[in-house]
Amino acid sequence: MKVNTKNKFSQQRRYQQWGSVLAGAAISMGAVSGVAVAEESSIRPAADEQATLPSVTVTATRREASLRSVPIAISVLNGDLLEQANRNSIDSIVAELPSVNFRQQGGNKDSTIFVRGIGTISTSPGVEPTVSTVVDGVVFARPGQATLDLLDIDRIEVLRGPQGTLFGKNASSGVLNIISRKPGKETTGFVDASYFEGNEKRLRAGISGTLSPELLSASFTALDSSYDGNIDNVSTKKKVNGYDRQGARAKFLLTPNKDLDVSVIADYLRSTSSPTYAVLQSSNAALLQAIAPVQPGLNNRSVVYDLPNAITDFNKGLSAQVDWRNQGYTWTSITAARQWDNEQRTTTSAIGNSADVTRINASFPATRDIGTLHFRQFSQELRVASPKDTAFEYVAGAYYLHGKDEETYQRIVTTAPGVINYGYAPYSVKSDSYSLFGEGNYKFSPQWKVLTGLRWTRDELAYAHARISTQTVAFPGVQPATANAGSTTESAFSGRVGLQFDISNDISSYATLSRGYKGPAYNVFFNMLNRDTLALKPELSDSFEIGLKALLLDRKLSINLAAFQTNYSNYQANFYDTVAGAVVTRLINAGDVSTRGLELELEARPISRLNLSASLAYVDARIDQFNCPVAAAASCSLNGQTLPFSPKWKSFARASYVVPLSNGLQVDLATDFSWQSKVQYDLFQSATTIQGSVGLWNASVALAAPENGWRLALIAKNLGDKSYATNLVNGTNTVTRAVPRDDQRYFGVNFRKDF
């Protein structure tokens, strides 16, 4: 292949951002991560220019703009650095985002993203996520679609707070805006391979270049990764809590003339995982005998599953974006279709599924859950952006999203050898969302801007549900037979107003008032009952935010500061309820909650080879007024209590240093440290579901030859060997924990070659 000289220079620049901190930490080994550098010159800068921070370009306002000029609290992560840090999924990148947290619960269908302490915990297909995930302009309607693997990522922009104007759909607490890499004109390629303890392997390869000069360019990236897991299954003598993934992404860029771009993206990802639902942290004496030789405890990493847990996901999509520029205006159309298929075979029982009958008795029935999900979505967005550098700039458009979810769920319960009962439920949800939106800013003086935006949304939601059962009454884990259907329609306005004051060319400040909106919901799930047939009201949020963004010390120091207060009404949350003597979780309008806090991001380049960054968030997310349902199975004295999955303090720091050697070689040194205060994982404030404060230290050392396009890194994760939980679930006489990948110290190597 032809070597891209421009790419070599930009690679060398990136390598100088990879390394680590002080010479004393140089021998440490770990993982690089950090704030993205999304806009760089392709020409190698002089030494004095390298000692300044480069500009960062974002598309958070649906048009390209510098990070400093956008009056929104935004964190930006670089895709290359995430790969180098072995952070390849949403649950792993949250360590770098102090205002963002992630709920791990079995498969990706049950996982949730939280921003500023707000997120929706539910497996129902009839409820939207609170944090919107957008990939190359396409909204992912279900949260599980975006939690598998990050492939071919240029950068991730995390917009904090309600984004109800330009993103609208399910963005009442924030947006993850994921942007993939564009095809290059020069023919280039790469191979990237990693191996970590625990038999974790990751291989990526890609090629990019011109297919037809001045007309068509394309890129293709493929992925193959696997991991045995970090949990011992004493029944099968195998590891679990691992995965096996294969994926590919193709992107075509057609430019028939200078005013027209057409981008077509096709992606596919297959994932098989072996999640663990019931890694016991504590249990009663009777259960201890049933699960022997497993010993529950804070560091327990073993289960006794007699049949395997397995979740298989197929995620694929096709999208086309057309950008036409005419007389300074840019007209954009984004058309997309996506498909997500999920099958899970799991257990909710600590004793396994049902094959080992010696463990089964009436006190500890074995369960086997078999579920399938087929989700399809189609979306269309049309918008226009006004010319830049005018007194009044705006973006306006229309948006439509159609989603159809079809699921089946079967629960098999064995209460004694040969005594088997089951329930089976097919259900479906259909949704249609229509929006009109516009946002603009008017510059009425060289330093002052007025910001305003408005979005109108109409949501139509319908469901159908049925369940059959071998019993006419409820038995453990299964409710009696039922059938019902329903529909609802809601319309609402969301948006924001504000002021922006540019103190100087490098310092700006802003103040905004925002209204967020999340649509109506139905609690559609396997054990749905008649009380779930009423639609939940839309969740509304009102937010006040002030911020300051500055480049100081001759552009060697960047400071981003934001303070916020957001109030939510009709908060959609899960609550424990009692039905026919059985405790179930039920999605309700839980009442009013609020979140307030302060966020600080710093980045510095004091000398050309040293990069430092730090971020800190103080978030106080609380229940203001809780609506207690009738026949509740848990205490309703929750007013003033903290919201789950929201540590009050969370921070991240990193540093990198480049040591030049002879013959064009260099050593990249890197270290990062993440810390969070204690966090409560249970809305009902159980004393057994609190994870204490925890800090994780990672580091790396790499030998690189930027001019020859190769890099070899030795990586260490969790050097302090800290065990912790990403979720704790309080059950009947038990506490189970979710075990993350970096629950123990581990090492690995990464090699990359660019052609």
VODRENKE-42813 format. One line per 5 residues: for each residue x, y negated, z negated of C-alpha. Coordinates in steps of 0.5 Angstrom, whole numbers, plus 500, padded with zeros to 3 digits. Layout:
residues N
X,Y,Z; ...
This chain:
residues 755
500,500,500; 502,493,501; 505,490,495; 501,483,493; 506,478,490
501,474,488; 498,479,483; 505,481,481; 506,474,478; 499,474,475
500,481,472; 507,478,469; 502,472,466; 498,477,463; 503,482,460
505,476,456; 499,475,453; 499,483,451; 504,483,446; 505,482,438
506,478,433; 512,476,429; 519,480,430; 518,483,423; 512,486,426
515,488,432; 516,496,430; 509,496,429; 505,500,434; 497,499,435
492,496,440; 492,489,443; 485,486,444; 483,478,444; 480,472,447
480,473,455; 483,469,459; 478,469,465; 481,463,470; 489,463,471
493,460,477; 496,465,482; 502,461,482; 507,463,477; 508,457,472
514,453,470; 516,455,463; 513,449,460; 507,450,463; 507,457,460
507,454,453; 500,451,454; 493,455,454; 490,456,461; 483,454,462
477,459,461; 471,460,466; 465,462,464; 458,463,467; 454,462,461
450,457,465; 449,461,471; 454,457,474; 461,457,473; 464,452,468
470,451,463; 468,454,456; 470,447,453; 464,444,457; 459,449,455
454,447,449; 453,454,447; 457,458,442; 461,463,446; 466,468,445
470,471,451; 473,478,451; 478,480,457; 477,487,460; 484,488,461
486,487,454; 480,491,452; 482,497,456; 489,496,453; 486,496,446
482,503,448; 476,499,447; 472,502,452; 464,501,449; 460,496,446
461,499,439; 468,499,439; 469,491,442; 465,489,436; 471,489,432
473,483,436; 467,479,435; 465,477,428; 458,475,429; 457,481,432
455,488,429; 453,495,432; 448,500,429; 451,507,431; 445,513,430
446,519,434; 446,518,441; 446,511,445; 438,511,445; 438,510,438
444,505,438; 443,497,437; 447,491,437; 446,485,432; 448,478,433
448,473,427; 445,479,423; 439,480,428; 437,486,431; 431,491,432
432,498,430; 427,503,434; 427,508,438; 421,506,441; 421,505,449
415,500,447; 420,494,444; 425,490,447; 432,489,444; 433,483,441
440,482,444; 440,482,452; 445,486,456; 446,483,463; 451,486,467
453,482,474; 447,478,473; 442,484,472; 438,485,465; 439,492,462
432,493,459; 433,498,455; 439,498,450; 442,505,451; 443,503,458
449,499,456; 452,503,451; 456,508,455; 462,506,458; 465,499,460
468,500,467; 472,495,471; 470,489,467; 473,483,468; 471,479,462
465,479,457; 462,473,455; 458,473,448; 453,468,447; 451,467,440
444,465,438; 437,464,442; 438,464,450; 431,463,452; 432,459,458
436,462,463; 436,469,460; 430,469,457; 428,476,457; 430,480,450
435,474,448; 432,472,442; 439,472,438; 444,473,443; 446,475,450
452,480,452; 454,477,459; 458,483,462; 462,481,469; 466,486,473
472,485,477; 471,482,484; 474,485,490; 481,482,492; 483,480,499
490,484,499; 490,491,499; 492,493,492; 491,499,487; 492,502,480
492,508,476; 491,508,468; 492,514,464; 491,514,456; 492,520,451
490,520,444; 490,525,438; 484,529,438; 485,531,445; 482,524,447
484,523,455; 482,517,459; 484,516,467; 482,511,471; 484,509,478
482,504,483; 483,501,490; 481,494,492; 482,490,499; 480,488,506
476,492,510; 474,487,516; 479,481,516; 475,474,513; 468,478,513
468,484,508; 472,486,502; 471,492,497; 473,495,491; 472,502,488
474,505,481; 473,512,478; 473,514,471; 474,521,467; 475,521,460
473,526,454; 474,527,447; 474,533,443; 471,529,437; 473,528,429
468,532,426; 469,540,424; 463,544,425; 464,550,420; 459,554,424
462,554,431; 469,553,429; 469,547,434; 470,539,434; 464,535,435
462,527,435; 466,527,442; 464,526,449; 465,527,456; 464,522,461
465,521,469; 463,515,473; 465,511,479; 463,503,481; 463,501,488
463,493,490; 462,490,497; 463,483,498; 461,480,505; 463,473,507
460,472,514; 461,464,513; 464,460,508; 457,458,506; 454,465,505
457,471,500; 453,477,499; 455,482,494; 453,489,493; 454,493,487
453,501,486; 455,504,480; 454,511,477; 456,514,470; 455,521,467
456,522,459; 455,528,455; 456,527,448; 456,531,441; 453,526,436
452,528,429; 446,526,425; 447,529,418; 455,528,416; 453,528,408
456,523,404; 452,526,398; 447,531,396; 443,535,391; 446,541,388
441,546,391; 443,543,398; 450,544,396; 449,552,396; 445,551,403
451,548,407; 457,551,404; 463,551,405; 461,543,407; 463,539,401
459,532,401; 464,526,400; 466,519,402; 471,522,407; 467,528,409
468,530,416; 465,537,417; 458,539,418; 454,546,419; 450,546,425
449,553,428; 446,550,435; 450,545,438; 448,538,438; 448,535,445
446,529,449; 447,528,456; 446,521,460; 445,519,467; 446,512,468
446,509,475; 444,503,479; 444,498,486; 444,491,486; 445,486,491
447,478,490; 446,473,495; 449,466,494; 448,461,500; 451,454,499
447,448,503; 449,441,502; 452,442,495; 446,446,493; 447,454,491
441,458,492; 442,465,489; 438,472,490; 439,478,485; 435,484,487
437,490,483; 434,497,481; 437,502,476; 435,509,473; 437,512,466
436,519,465; 437,522,458; 436,529,455; 438,530,447; 438,537,443
439,535,436; 438,536,429; 436,532,423; 437,537,418; 443,538,414
443,546,415; 443,546,422; 438,548,427; 435,555,426; 439,560,429
443,562,422; 437,564,418; 440,565,412; 441,558,411; 433,557,412
428,556,406; 422,552,404; 426,547,401; 431,546,407; 427,547,413
431,547,420; 429,543,425; 431,543,433; 429,536,437; 429,536,444
427,530,448; 428,527,455; 427,520,457; 426,518,465; 427,510,465
426,506,472; 427,498,472; 426,494,478; 428,486,478; 428,480,482
431,473,481; 431,467,485; 434,461,483; 438,454,485; 443,450,482
444,443,484; 450,440,486; 456,439,481; 459,433,479; 452,428,479
449,425,474; 443,430,473; 445,437,474; 440,443,474; 439,450,475
432,453,476; 428,459,478; 424,465,478; 425,472,475; 421,479,475
422,485,471; 418,492,472; 420,498,467; 417,505,467; 419,509,461
417,517,461; 419,521,455; 417,528,452; 419,530,445; 419,537,442
420,538,434; 421,545,432; 421,547,425; 423,553,422; 421,554,414
423,561,413; 426,567,418; 420,568,423; 416,562,420; 416,557,426
412,551,428; 413,545,433; 410,539,435; 410,536,443; 409,529,445
409,526,452; 408,519,452; 410,513,457; 411,505,457; 410,501,463
412,493,462; 412,487,467; 415,481,466; 414,474,470; 418,468,468
419,461,471; 425,457,468; 429,451,469; 435,447,465; 439,441,466
443,436,463; 443,428,465; 450,424,464; 447,417,462; 454,415,460
461,418,461; 461,421,454; 454,423,453; 449,428,456; 442,430,455
441,437,455; 434,440,456; 431,447,459; 424,450,459; 422,458,460
415,460,461; 414,468,460; 408,472,461; 409,480,459; 404,485,460
405,492,456; 402,498,457; 403,505,454; 400,512,453; 401,517,448
399,524,446; 401,530,441; 400,537,440; 401,541,434; 401,548,432
398,546,425; 392,542,424; 395,538,418; 402,535,418; 408,539,416
415,537,415; 417,532,421; 411,533,425; 404,530,425; 397,533,427
395,532,434; 393,526,437; 392,522,444; 391,514,445; 393,509,450
393,501,450; 395,495,453; 397,488,451; 399,481,455; 402,475,452
405,469,455; 410,464,451; 415,458,452; 422,458,450; 428,453,451
432,448,448; 434,441,448; 440,437,445; 446,432,446; 453,433,448
458,428,446; 465,428,450; 470,425,445; 475,426,450; 477,430,456
479,436,451; 474,435,446; 467,436,446; 461,436,441; 454,438,441
447,439,438; 442,443,440; 435,446,438; 433,452,441; 426,457,441
427,464,443; 422,469,445; 422,477,444; 415,480,447; 410,484,444
411,491,442; 408,498,441; 411,503,436; 411,509,441; 414,515,439
414,522,437; 410,521,430; 406,516,433; 399,515,429; 393,511,430
395,505,426; 401,504,431; 396,503,437; 395,495,435; 400,491,439
406,488,435; 406,480,436; 412,477,439; 418,475,435; 419,468,435
426,464,433; 427,457,432; 435,455,432; 439,449,430; 446,449,432
452,444,432; 459,445,435; 465,442,437; 470,445,442; 477,442,442
484,443,446; 489,440,441; 497,439,441; 498,438,448; 493,444,450
497,449,445; 491,450,440; 484,451,442; 479,450,436; 471,452,437
467,451,431; 459,452,431; 454,452,425; 447,454,425; 441,456,422
435,460,425; 428,462,423; 425,468,426; 417,469,425; 414,476,426
420,479,425; 420,486,429; 423,491,424; 422,499,422; 419,500,415
418,506,411; 411,509,410; 407,515,408; 403,519,412; 399,525,409
405,526,404; 410,525,409; 415,519,409; 416,516,416; 419,510,419
414,505,422; 415,499,427; 412,493,424; 411,485,424; 415,485,418
415,477,416; 419,472,416; 427,472,416; 433,467,417; 440,467,419
445,461,417; 452,461,418; 459,458,420; 463,461,426; 471,459,427
475,461,433; 482,459,434; 487,461,439; 494,458,440; 501,459,444
506,455,440; 511,458,445; 511,461,452; 512,468,449; 507,468,443
500,468,443; 496,468,436; 488,468,435; 484,468,430; 476,468,429
472,468,422; 464,468,421; 460,467,415; 453,469,416; 448,469,411
442,473,414; 436,474,409; 429,476,409; 424,470,407; 417,473,407
416,480,407; 409,483,410; 408,489,406; 404,495,410; 398,499,406
401,505,403; 408,503,404; 413,509,401; 418,504,399; 419,498,395
416,491,398; 420,487,393; 425,484,399; 424,477,399; 431,474,399
435,480,400; 440,481,406; 438,484,412; 442,490,414; 448,491,418
450,484,417; 456,483,413; 457,476,410; 464,475,412; 467,478,418
474,476,421; 479,478,427; 486,476,428; 491,478,433; 498,476,435
502,478,441; 510,477,443; 514,478,449; 521,480,449; 525,479,456
530,484,457; 535,485,463; 533,488,470; 526,485,470; 524,489,464
520,486,458; 518,489,451; 510,487,449; 509,487,442; 502,487,439
498,487,433; 491,486,430; 487,486,424; 479,486,423; 476,485,416
469,485,414; 466,484,407; 461,489,404; 455,491,408; 448,494,407
445,499,412; 438,499,409; 433,494,409; 430,497,403; 437,495,399
439,502,397; 445,502,392; 447,508,396; 447,505,403; 452,500,402
459,500,405; 464,497,401; 469,491,405; 474,494,410; 480,492,414
483,496,420; 490,494,422; 492,496,429; 499,495,433; 502,497,439
509,497,443; 510,497,450; 515,497,455; 513,494,462; 516,492,469
512,486,471; 515,486,478; 515,493,479; 507,493,476; 508,499,471
507,499,463; 508,504,458; 505,503,451; 505,507,445; 499,505,441
497,506,433; 489,505,431; 487,504,423; 495,504,421; 492,504,414
488,510,414; 482,507,412; 476,511,412; 469,508,413; 462,509,415
458,505,421; 452,507,418; 449,510,412; 442,513,412; 438,515,405
434,521,405; 431,526,400; 437,527,395; 442,526,401; 446,520,404
449,521,411; 454,517,414; 456,515,421; 463,517,423; 467,512,428
472,514,432; 477,510,428; 475,513,421; 482,516,421; 489,514,423
491,516,430; 496,515,435; 496,515,443; 500,513,449; 498,509,455
501,508,462; 499,504,468; 502,503,475; 499,498,480; 501,498,487
